[in-house]
Structures are given as structure tokens and as C-alpha cells.
Amino acid sequence: MTRIDCSNRRYQDLGYGEDRQSNIKMYDNVQWAELVSGSSKDDLVIFACNRTQQ
């Protein structure tokens, strides 16, 4: 689970899980992270932010 800040081009990984919502483990002390150009997270943010602007 990832929170995206389109205005500042950064993200937070909030948790991870597979198969169903009850399997998600939420992380403690989540920090905002800066994007690395060309990374998979960069691609995710570009995609998500383009979708919200339509």
C-alpha cells in the first residue's frame, strides 16, 4: 500500500500484503521518500498522478 503526493513527487510505503486486505501488514514510523528517476516507484507515481489529473 502506497500513499502518493503528486504535488511534491514523493511517496510513502504504508504496508504490504498479498491475496486479501486482512493480510496487509502496516508499517510503523512511515517517512516520505523522494523518487529516483526511472525507478519503478517513479513509474507508479507518474501513472497515478496522470490518472488523477484527467
C-alpha positions as a Markdown table, in Angstrom:
| # | Residue | x | y | z |
|---|---|---|---|---|
| 1 | Met | 0.0 | 0.0 | 0.0 |
| 2 | Thr | 1.5 | 3.3 | -1.1 |
| 3 | Arg | 0.5 | 6.9 | -0.4 |
| 4 | Ile | 1.5 | 9.3 | -3.2 |
| 5 | Asp | 2.0 | 13.1 | -3.0 |
| 6 | Cys | 1.6 | 14.2 | -6.7 |
| 7 | Ser | 2.4 | 17.9 | -5.9 |
| 8 | Asn | 5.8 | 17.1 | -4.4 |
| 9 | Arg | 6.5 | 13.9 | -6.3 |
| 10 | Arg | 7.2 | 11.7 | -3.3 |
| 11 | Tyr | 5.6 | 8.6 | -1.7 |
| 12 | Gln | 5.2 | 6.6 | 1.5 |
| 13 | Asp | 5.1 | 2.8 | 1.6 |
| 14 | Leu | 2.4 | 2.2 | 4.3 |
| 15 | Gly | 2.3 | -1.6 | 4.3 |
| 16 | Tyr | 2.4 | -4.8 | 2.3 |
| 17 | Gly | 0.3 | -7.8 | 1.8 |
| 18 | Glu | -1.0 | -10.4 | -0.7 |
| 19 | Asp | -4.2 | -12.1 | -1.6 |
| 20 | Arg | -6.6 | -10.1 | 0.6 |
| 21 | Gln | -6.9 | -7.0 | 2.8 |
| 22 | Ser | -6.7 | -8.9 | 6.0 |
| 23 | Asn | -3.1 | -10.0 | 5.1 |
| 24 | Ile | -1.8 | -6.4 | 4.9 |
| 25 | Lys | 0.9 | -5.6 | 7.4 |
| 26 | Met | 1.0 | -1.9 | 8.1 |
| 27 | Tyr | 4.5 | -0.4 | 8.7 |
| 28 | Asp | 5.3 | 1.8 | 11.7 |
| 29 | Asn | 7.0 | 5.2 | 11.5 |
| 30 | Val | 6.5 | 5.7 | 7.8 |
| 31 | Gln | 8.6 | 8.5 | 6.2 |
| 32 | Trp | 8.1 | 10.3 | 2.9 |
| 33 | Ala | 10.6 | 9.2 | 0.3 |
| 34 | Glu | 11.9 | 11.0 | -2.7 |
| 35 | Leu | 11.6 | 9.4 | -6.1 |
| 36 | Val | 14.6 | 8.1 | -8.1 |
| 37 | Ser | 14.1 | 9.0 | -11.7 |
| 38 | Gly | 13.5 | 5.9 | -13.9 |
| 39 | Ser | 12.7 | 3.6 | -10.9 |
| 40 | Ser | 9.5 | 1.5 | -10.7 |
| 41 | Lys | 8.1 | 3.9 | -8.0 |
| 42 | Asp | 8.8 | 6.8 | -10.3 |
| 43 | Asp | 6.7 | 5.0 | -13.0 |
| 44 | Leu | 4.0 | 4.3 | -10.4 |
| 45 | Val | 3.8 | 8.0 | -9.3 |
| 46 | Ile | 3.7 | 9.2 | -12.9 |
| 47 | Phe | 0.9 | 6.8 | -13.8 |
| 48 | Ala | -1.2 | 7.5 | -10.7 |
| 49 | Cys | -0.7 | 11.3 | -10.9 |
| 50 | Asn | -1.6 | 11.4 | -14.6 |
| 51 | Arg | -4.8 | 9.4 | -13.8 |
| 52 | Thr | -5.9 | 11.8 | -11.1 |
| 53 | Gln | -5.4 | 14.8 | -13.4 |
| 54 | Gln | -7.8 | 13.5 | -16.1 |
